[in-house]
Structure formats: structure tokens, C-alpha cells
Amino acid sequence: MTDAVLFFFIGIGTVIVCFGTGWVFTYKTLSFSLMSFILQTIIGSLVLVCVYAIIITQGKTIYWSILLALMVLIWSIHKNKIDLPNRYHFKSCAFIIIVSYSITYLLSFSQTIDLSQNKIRTEFPKSGKYHPDYHFYTSITHYLTETGQENEFHVYNALDKSYHGTTSYHYYELWLHSLIAKLAGLNLHKSYSSIAEQFFLFLVHLALITLLQQHTNRSNWEILTISTMLIISAPYPVGKDLFPLTFLNDLRFAYPLLGSTLKLSQISLFLICSYFLIKQGFSQSGLLLLTLLSLVNFTPFPAVLGTLATLFLLSTILPDFKHLRKISLVCLGISGLFIFNKLLFSNPDLSRAGTSFSSIIALKNVPPIEYWTTVKNAFFGSGLRYIVEFFSWVFPLCIVLFNSPDSALKQLKKVEVIILLSMILFCTIAFSLLGRFVDAIQLMTNIFEPIMMIFISLTLLTINRINLSLKIAYWTWLSFILISNILFVKNYLIPANLKYNQAYIERVNKFLQSEESNLIGASFDEIAPNDIDAKTYIYSLGEYLTLGKNGAYTISLSDYEIPIPSSPSLLKERFESSRNIGLFYRLVQKEIKQGIFSSIPESQLSFIKEHNIRYGIATNTYPLSPLIEEIIDYEFCDPISKERFMVFKN
């Protein structure tokens, strides 16, 4: 429990420092309230992140444009002298903040422990699958400071300068986590959930409390209970716990903030705060905050850009939107500067399909039939999927819309309706146009899902349950969320189905601790058809390495063997894009051009010697060549996964 106490107080300290920093810039013009506390904490954290990123990257960062947007937001707050409504006195606010942080911290830390075995959890709780994203994110975080390169290529930046350059990614939480871990000397993997994720989960929980207390007449304890229930999500697929039917396996009973990606918490936080400001008549600051969201977390960028353009267009036509002309133009200008800032430091020759602006021109190579298939899937396939997955949300909402004249959705102003519909429309259009790119679905889901969670929750909580149908709607929705909470608790009380043996993990960690310099290993993985990210810089063997030491990562020496499908062309391009930026693949291509290529095993051996690689991990099905077997000093095997951990001779 030492880690639990340590992470708790470091997290509290982070919130206090961020709030204090934001307070210095806004205390004269921003009246105290729960929402003011949230805004000042966001502003303070962004100020610290911007300064830190500029120093570490020596100015080669996208955070110049983010710093500009932040300065304009602070100017807007000073100009408007924002006085936000507050239902609580100072002592009550302090009490709610402490309670909210304690609740969300317990939930966050529960993600990292196994209650049945009383130890740090290194597996996905439900399936026993290790969390590869933690390994990937924490490696990016480590090499942001080690190499000063603001991209997702982590250890590759340390080995090859051709990877240097900025790529689009969600660096906000990574820079913040890097700063905290650097000052406190923390293991990045162990502290990611309890510090980086916790920071945003706490703020979004507090934002939900603020939103509900402002727009509903429910008691404080009811608001606290419901807001906590809303952020808890059952493990996926939850349907298997209740239904034998396959199509219900992905049924969602709650919005997945806890246990899902940190990006969704971050996006939800900014959307709630932006909506709150616009609702209170501070449209200027609300739109600036929305613009900031699109810069710090790139997936909302198309939706926000389209929304700003729509508002500017309407401001030139309709009198009701005239007051938004200047601010929408300013926000569009900031977005344009962000694009310029991004292009200034980017490396377009090394990026996955869809991760650089220049790659969008390749749309002309997409066959029309595949393009229209993507559009159809976006509008019809995804729409149907959402109706099925979120039935427990959509069903009661339909009842409310037809029966309740006082629901929150029916009280939206014109500006709020246009922003809401524009965000949904343009995130869907973005996916339709860019569906050919890897992870393009996030352009839609990462916006649509938070919007749905916020407004459906608000709608169902603002209704007056005056008739039977509205009572049924409310209690149906709340019952499904309660089921999700029960499944969540059940999940953490059962023993984890571990993928790796604990003794194996400890032996690997002991080896890494003994290595003073080179933490880079080699990954030998069998070919997995239809797996784009496997055996590339994104996922390679050894997801547990960063638990042992920050920066430990394996380089895939199997990327050259990734099978490239001949059709459809979209899938073919994705596979080629992921393969072509692999470090080992590029080495082999270089050897072929120079006429010195002999065989894959010899290239693997040459790569190991060139980079002084001390260890390797291989699956039990990978046909390791005799050349590699000869350089193994000793090895040990995991009895569960059958992976071989091999230490090479000096």
C-alpha cells in the first residue's frame, strides 16, 4: 500500500500546483466556484505543460500554438470578468473537491491492483490481457524527455534521427505525466493510472457534479452518487455476463470513462466546461476552450474546425449569431496557426497513414467503391451499432423527448443547438472522408460518445418524473448504470486470469535493474494476419518491461515479415504504412539498395550488434534462426505465455 499513499499525495500536490498556477493568472477576474476551480486547474496545467514542452524540445513543439490559444483564453477571462454561479460556499466546495478526489482516486488505483491477490495488477482485469497501451504511452512519455522529440516513435528517436519531427498525438497528459514523474522519480507505468488518468478523471467527475448541481434540483448526495456511477464502466464485452446472444456482447450499460482511454475523460472534461461557459453567456471563453481541446487532443480537431467555420458563416447571415463573428474568426485563425506550427516541425516521410496532414492528399488513390463503402459504414453501420450498444441510453431518451417539456435538450438555445449538431455532423463527415486511415473511427467516436454521455445524462436528470412513462425512462436508465457498477465491482473481486507468471516478471525486472545503460531489446514475433499494429513501433513483445524500468522497450525484428494483403486497397495501404516506418524494415531496405543484403537472420544479427542489444523476447512459435541462437548467453521461459526471454552475449 506504499504506492497507494505515495501516488495519492503526489496527485493531490499536482492538483494544488496546477490550480495555484492557474489562479495566479485568473484570480482577479474569475469568481470562486467549483467550475472556476476546474478552469484554473486546466489553465495551470496547460501553462506548466507548454513551458515544459518548449524547454525540453528546444522550441520544436506544437505547444507554441497551444500557448497562444491559452493566452487568448486568459485574456478573454480578464475581459469578461467571468462570474460563474455557485451553489456552495467555500467550505462546501473544499469538501466536495476532497471527496471527489478521494472517490476517483480509489477507482483509479483499483485499476492497478488485484484485490484477490493484494498486489499491483499487471494485467487487464477481465481478460487477463496485459494493457499494451500503458506500455506504449509510458514509453512515449519517457522518450519525450530523453530525446526531446514530440512524436510517437519513442525509443526509435534514440536510435535513428530520421524519425525526428513532430506528429499529431494526445501529448497533453503525456507531458504532464512526464513532468510529475521526472520531479518525483516515479515508475511511469505504475503511476500512469493513479496520476495521469486520475488527474483527468477527478476533474471530469467534478465537472459532472458542477453541471448537475447547476441544472438539476437534486440533493448534493444524489448528485455525488449519480456522477460517480456515471464514470464507472463495466469491463467489455459486458453482454457475455448477462446474455448468450452474440449481437448483445458489446452492449454498453454505462459510458466508459473509468477503465477506458484517457482521451475520453479529457475530451469529456473540455466539452462540459465549454458547454457550461456558453450556457452562462460566456460564448467567447467557451469557444476558446473548445478550440484548445482540438489542439491538445487531435481527434476533435475536424469536428471543432467545422463547427467554428459554421458559426462564422452563420454570424455573417443571422443576427442571433453576429456576436460570434470575431471570436469564431479568432479561433479559426488559431487553428490555422496550429496547422502551420505542426507542419513546421513535422516529418511527413515517416508517419502512419492519416497521422500527418500531407498524407490526406493520397485520398485521390482510393477507389470510389471503397470510399462510398466507408461513408455507408459511417452513417448507417456505426449508427446502428450505437443504437444497439447504447440501447439503455437511447430507449429512455426517446420516451423523455416525446413526453417531457422541461428536459435539458428542449431548453437548449440556438447557439448551443448549432454547436451540438455541428460537432456531431463534422465528426461523422471527418470519419467518412478519412475512414481509410488507421484509427480514423476515433475522429467520430471520441466526439460522439462524450457528447452523448453529457447531454443524455443531463436530459434524464433534469426531467420531472410526473407520469409513469417518465418514471420508467429514468429508472430504466439508472438501473442499467447500476448493473454496470455491480459488474465493475464483481470484476475486481475475482482473481485475475494472468497472462504472465509473476516469477517470470520479477526475473525480467531484476535483469533490467542490473542493466545500467542499454534498455533496448529485440522482439521476435510470429506473423499475425490482419494485425496492423503488431510487430511495429506501436506494439511489440514485452508489454511488462516498463514495469521494471522506464524506457525499456523492444524493437520488432519481425516487421519485415508482415504480410501485405493485395486487396482491398485501403487495408493494403494501412499495412504498408505501418510496415514501412519500422526501424528494422528500413534497415533491410537500405541493405537491399546497397547490394549487401543476404538474409533476414543475418540482418537481424547485424541489427543486434550495431545497437548493442542485450536481450530479446521471442514467442514459442517464432522460428528463431541458428545465427541468433548462437549469441544467446542464457534464457528463461514464461510457463504461461511460453515467451522466451533471452540474454545475449556481450
N, C-alpha and C positions, 0 to 999 in steps of 0.2 A: 504493500500500500504506500510505499515511499514515493513512487512515481505519481500516484494519485494526488497526494498532498502537494508535491512539488509543482506538477502541472497546474493544479488549481490556483496556487498563489502566483505563479508566473502569468497565467491567463488573466487573473484579476489585475495584476500590475500592468499588463499590456492594455487592458481596457482603460485603466486610470490614466496612463501616459497618453494614450490616443485622445481620450476625452479632454485632458488638460491642454494638449496641443491645439485641438480644435477650439476649445474655449478661449484661448488667447486671441484667436483670430475673429471670434464672433460674439464675445460676451457682452459687448456694448449695444448690440442691435438684435440679439436673439434672446427672447424671454425664456426663462427656465420652464421646461416641461419635459415629459418623457420623450416626446418627439425631438425636442431640442437636444436632449442628451444623445439620442441616436445620431442626429445630423452632425453634431460636434465630434462624436467619436469617429464617424465615417470621414469627415473632413480632416481630423487629426491624423488618422491612419494613412490617408492618401498623401498628406503633406510629408510624413515620415518616409513613406514608400517612394515618392517622387525624388526626394533628396537622396535617399539611399541608392536608388537605381541609377541616378545621374552620376553619382560618385563612383560606384562600382563599375559601370560600363564606360566611364570616362566620356560621358555625354552621348554615347551611341545607343539611345533608348527611345521608345515611343512615349515615354513619360514626360517629355517636353510638352507635347500637345495636351496631355492629361493635366500637367501642372498649369497650363494656360487656362483650360476649362475650369479647373479648381479655383484659380484666381478670379475668373469672371463670376463664378458661383458665390464666392465670398463677397465680391463687390455687390452682387445682386442682393445678398442678405443685408449688407450695410445700407444699401439704398432704400430698401423696402421696410427696414426695421420690423422684421417679422415677429409678430406676437401670436404665438400658437396657443390654442385653447388647451387647458389642462384641468382634469377633474380631481387631481390630487395635490396636496400640499407637499412641501419639500421632504418632510419625514416619510410621508406615504410613498413618494417617488423613490426615495432611497431604499425603502423596504421592498418595494416591487422589483427594483433593479437587482438587489441581493438575492431575493427569492428566485427570480427568473434565471440569474446566472447559475445558482446552485442546481436548479432543476435541469437546465440544459447541460450543465457540466456532467451531472450524473448520467444523463442519457448519452452524451458524447463519449465519456470514459467507458461506459458499458460496451461500446463498440470495440474496445481494445482488450477486454478481459473475458475470461472464461469462468463464469461463476461456479460451474460444476467442478473445476479443477483448480480454482484460485490462482490463476497465473495469467500473464499477458497473452492475449489471443493473437495468434499469427495466421489465422485462417478466416475465411468468410464463415460467419456463424452457421448459416443454414446448410450450404452445400459442402463445406469443408474445403472449398477452393480458396487458395491464397489470393489476397487482394493485389492484383498486378498494378492497378492504378497508383496505389500508395507508393510502390517501389519506383514507378515511373515519375510521379510528381516530385517525390523527395530527391530523386537523382537530378532532375532539372533544377530544383532548389539549391542543391549543393554546388552544382557546376555553374549556376548563375554567378555566384561569388568567386568561385575558383578561376573561371575563365573570363568573366565579365561579358559574356555573350548572352544576349536576351533572345534565346531560341530554345526549341525543344530537343536539341540534339545532345544535351547533357555531356557525357564523357567523350563523345565524338569530337567536341570542340577542343578537348585537351590533346587529342591525337592528330588532328588534321585541321589546319587553318582554313581550308576551303569550305568548311561548314560554318564559318563565322558569318554573322549577319543576323538581323532581327527577323523573326517570323511571328505571325499572329497567334496569340495564345492567351490564356487567362493567367497573367502573371501577378495580378494584384495580391492574391493570397500567398503566392509563392515567394514574392519579395518580402511580404510581411513576416511570413514564417521564417525565411532566411535571416532576417534582421533579429528576430527574437531568439532563434536557436544559436545564432552566432554570439550574441551577448551572453546567453545563459549556458552555452556549451552543451546543448541537448542533442540526443539522437533524433534525427529528423523523422525517421519512420515511426518511432514510438510516440512522438509528440504531435504528429500531424493531426490526428483526430481530436486530441484533447486540447490543442491550442489553435491551430489554423482553422479547422472545421468548427470548433467550439465558438470562436470569435464571431463568426457569421451566424451560426445557429442561435446564439444568445441574442444578437441584435435583431434577427428576423422574428424571434419569439417576442421580444419586447415591442417590436413594431406591430405585430399582430394584436398584442394587448392594447397598445395605443389606439389602433384602428377600431377595435371592438368597443373600447370604452368610450370613444368619441361618437360612434354611430349606432350604438345599441344602448338599451336601458337596463342591461343585465347587471347583476351584482358583481363585485370585484372578484369574489371566489369563483363564480361561474365563468367569468371571462378568463381567469387564470387557468382553470381546469380545461376549458374548451380549447384555448390557444395551445396548451401543452399537448392535448390529444391530437390537434391538427398537424403538429410537426412530427408525430410518431408514425412510422410506416412499417407495415408488416413486411417480412422478407419475401422476395419474389421467387417463383410464382406462388402467390398465396392461395390460388384456387385449388391447388392439389391437397391442401389441408381440409377442404370442405367439399369439393365437387370432383366427381370422376370424369366429367366431360372435358375434353381437350380444349375446346374453344374458351372455356372459363378459367384456364390455367393462369392467364395473365390478368384476371380481374383485379382491379385496384380498389381497396377499401379506404385508402387514405392517401393524401398527397405525399410523395416520398421526399421529405426534406432530410429527416434523420436516416442515415444508412444509405443515402443516395449520394450523387456527386455534389461537391461543394458549390459548383457553379449554380445550381438551382437555388440554394439558400441565398447566394449573393444576388442573383437576378431578382428573386422574390423581395429581398430587402430593399433594393433600389426602387422597384416598382411600387411597393407600399408607400415608401417615403415620398416618391414623386406624386403619386395619387393624392396623398394626404395634403401636400402643399398646394396642388392645383385645386383640390376641393375647398381649401380655406381661402382661395382667391389669390394665391401667390404663384400664378402660372409661370412667371419668368423663372423663378428658382426651381419650380417643378420640372420644367423642360430642360434646364441646365443639368439637373440631377439625372434626368433620363439620358441626356447626351453623354454624361460621364459614365453611365452604365455601359453604353455601347462602346466606349473606349477602353475601359478596364476589363471588359469581358466581351470578346469579339463577336460571339454568336448573335447578340441582339442588334448588331450594327445595321444590317439591311433593314430590319423592321423599324428601328428608330429613325434611320435616314429617310425611309419612305414616309414615315409619319410626320417628320419635320417638313419635308417637301410639300406634303398635303396641307399642313397648317399654313405654310407660307402662301400656297396657291389660294386657299380659301380666304386668307387675310386680304388678298387683293380684290376679292369678289364680294364677300359677305361682310356687312357692317359688324356682326357679332364677333368676328374673328380679327377685326382690324388691329386690336391691341396686341396681337401676337406676331405682327409682321416683323418688327425689329428683332425680337428675341429668337424667332424661328430662323431668321436670316443669320443672326449671330451663331446660333447652334449649327446651322449648315456650314458656315464658314469654319467653325472649329472642327467639324467632321472632315472638311476638305483638307485642313492643315494636318489632321491626323493621318490621312491617306498619304499626303506628301511626306510627313515625318516617317511613316512606315516604309515608303519606297526609298527614302534617302539612305536608310541603313539596312535594307533588305538584301537577301542573296537569292534572287529568283531562280538561279540554276540548281539550287538544292532545296526543294520543298515538295511535300506530297501534293498530289492533285487537289487543288482547292485551298491550299494554305498560303498562297500568295496572290496578289491582285493580278499579276501578269498572266497567271495560268488561266484566267477567265476567258481570254481570247481563244482558247482551244475549243470553246463551245461550237465553233464552226465545223469541227470534225465529227460532231455527234450526228449519227443518222437520225432523220426525222422520226422514224418509228420509235426509236428508243427515247427520244426527247418527249414525245407525246405520251409514251408509257409512264414516264416519270411524273408528268403533270397529272395523269389519271390517278396514279397511286397517291399523289399528294392530296388531291381534293376528295377522292372517293374512298380509296383504300384506307388512308390514315384517318379520315373522318369516321368511317365505320368502325375502325379499331378503337377510336376514342369513345364512341358511344357504348361499345361492349365493355371496354376496360373500366370506364368511369360510370357505369350504369347507376351505381349507388349515389352518384352526384347528379347525373342528368335527370333521372326519374323524379326525384323530389323537386328539382329546379323547375321542371315543366309544370308541375302542379302549382307551384308558387306563382309563376308568371301568368297563369290563367286565373288565379284566384285572389292574389294579394295586391291591392292598390298601393300599399306603402312599402313595398320591398325596395332594397337599395338600388337594384338595377333600374327600377322605374323612376327613381329620383335623380338619375344622372343628368347633368347639364349637357348642353350641346357639345361644348368643347371636350368634355370627358368622354362622351359617346364617340366622337370622331377619333380621339386618340386611341380609345379601346379598339374600335373596329379597324382603324388603320394599322395598328400593331399586329392584329390577327391576320389581316389581309396581306400585309407585306412580308410577314414571316412565312406565310404559306407560299406566296409568289417566289420568295427567295429560295425555298426548298424546291419549288417546281423548276426554276431556272438552273439551279446549281446542284440538282439531285445527282448528277454524275460524279460529284466529288465525294471523297471519303468523309464520313461523318456529317454530310450535308443535312441529314434529318434533324440535327441539333439546332439548325437555324430556325426550325419551326417548333419543335417540341420544347426547347429551352425557353421559349417565349410563351407559347400557348398554355403550357401546363401551369406556370406560376400565375398567369392572368386568370385561368380557370379557378385555381385554388382560392385566390384572393376574393374574386367577385362572387363566386358561388357561395363561399363561406359567409361573406358579408350579407348576401341576399337572404340566405336561410336563417341567419341570426338576427336580422332586422324585422322579420315578419311578426305580426301579432297573431298568435295562434287562436284565431277567433272562430274557426269552424273545423269540422272533422278532417277535411282534406288537407288543410294546412298543418294540423297536428300530425297527421300521418306522414306528410312530407318531412317535417322536422325530425320526428323520432325515427323515421327510416334512415335518414342521413346520419343521425347521431349514433344509431345502433350499428351501422356498418363501420363507422370510425372506431367504436368501442371494440368491435370484433378484431379490427386491425391491431388495436392496442393489446388485446389479450394474446393474439398470435405473436406479437413482438416480445412480450414478457415470457411466453412459453419458449420462444426460440432461445432466450438467454439462460434458461434454466436446465436445458438438456445438454448433455456432453457434446462437444464439437466433434464432428467426423473429420479428424485431422488428415491432411494430405501428406504431411511430412512427420517423421518421427522426431520427437523432441531431442533425443540424444544426438541425432544427426545434425539438427540445427545448432545445438550447443557446440558440437565439434567444429562445424564450419565457422561459427563465431570466434572460437578460440584461435583458429588458424588466421582469421582476418585480423584479430587483435595483435597477433605476433608479427604481422606484416607492417613495416614502418612506412613504406613508400608506395609501391605499386599495388593498387586495389583493383586493377582491371583484370578480368578473366575472359576465358573463351567459352562460347556456348555452341554445343553440337546437338542440334535438334533434328528429328526426322521430319520429312516433308509432310505438311498437313494441307491437303487441298482445300481451297475456298477460305483459307485463313490469311487475310491480307496483312495483319499487323504482326503475326508470329515471325520469329527469326529476323526481325528488323530492329532498328534502333528503339522501337516502341516497347515491344515485349520480347525478352529473351529469357533463357533459363536462369534461375537463381533469384526468384522474387523475394526470397528471405534474406538476401545479402545485406541490404541496408539496415536490417535489424542489428547486424553485427558491427557495422561501421559505416559512417556516412561516406558516400561516394563509391562504394563497392558496386560494380556492375559488370556484366559480361557482354562481350561483343559477339554478335552472331557470326559464326563461320559457316553458316548454312544458308545464308541469304542468296547465294548464287544458285542454289538448287530449288528455289521457289518456282513451282510450276505456273506458267502463264497460260491462262485459257485463251482459246482462239476467238471465242465469242461469248457473250455479247461484247461490243467494243468498249462499253462503259466499264465492265468488270476487268477486261483486259488492260485498260489504261490504269485502273486503280492498282492492279497487281504490279504492273511495270513501274509505276511511280514509286511504290513502296520499296520495290527491289532495287531500283536504280540509284537510290540515295544511300544504300547500305555501304558501310566502310569496306568490308571485305569484297563485296561485289565490285566496287570501284577499283580496288587493288588488282583484282583478276583482269578487269577490262584494260587497265593500264599495262599489265604484263602482256596481254594479247597484242596490244598495239605496238609494244616494243619488241615483240617477237621472242620473248623469253618465257612465255607460259608453257608449262609442261603438263601439270595435272593439278586437280583441286587439292589433294592431300599435300603436295609439295608447296602449293601456295599457302595452305593453312600453316604448315610448319614455318615457312618464311615469315608469315604474319606474326606468329607467336614469338619468334626470335627478334624480329625488328622492334616489337613493342615491349619486349622483356616481360611477357605474360607469365605469371607464376602458377596459375591454376586454371582448370577448366571444368565444365559441367556437361555431362552427356546423358541423354536418355538411354535406357537399356536397349532400345530398338535401333539406335543410330549405329550404322556400320563404321566404327572408328577404324581408320587406316593403320597399318603396321608402323608407318612413319611417326604417327602421334603416340601409339602405344609405347614405342621405344624411348620416348622422352619423359614418360611418367615415372616419378620418383616413388610415390605411394598413392593409394586411393582408398576411399571408404564409400560404402553404398547405403542409400536410404532404404530401409526394409519396406517402406510403404509405397513410395513413388518409384522405387528402383533406380533413381537417378544416381549416377556415379560422380563423385567429387574427386577430381584428380589433381594432385600437386605435381608440377613439372620440375625436372632437374634444373639446377642453376646453370 
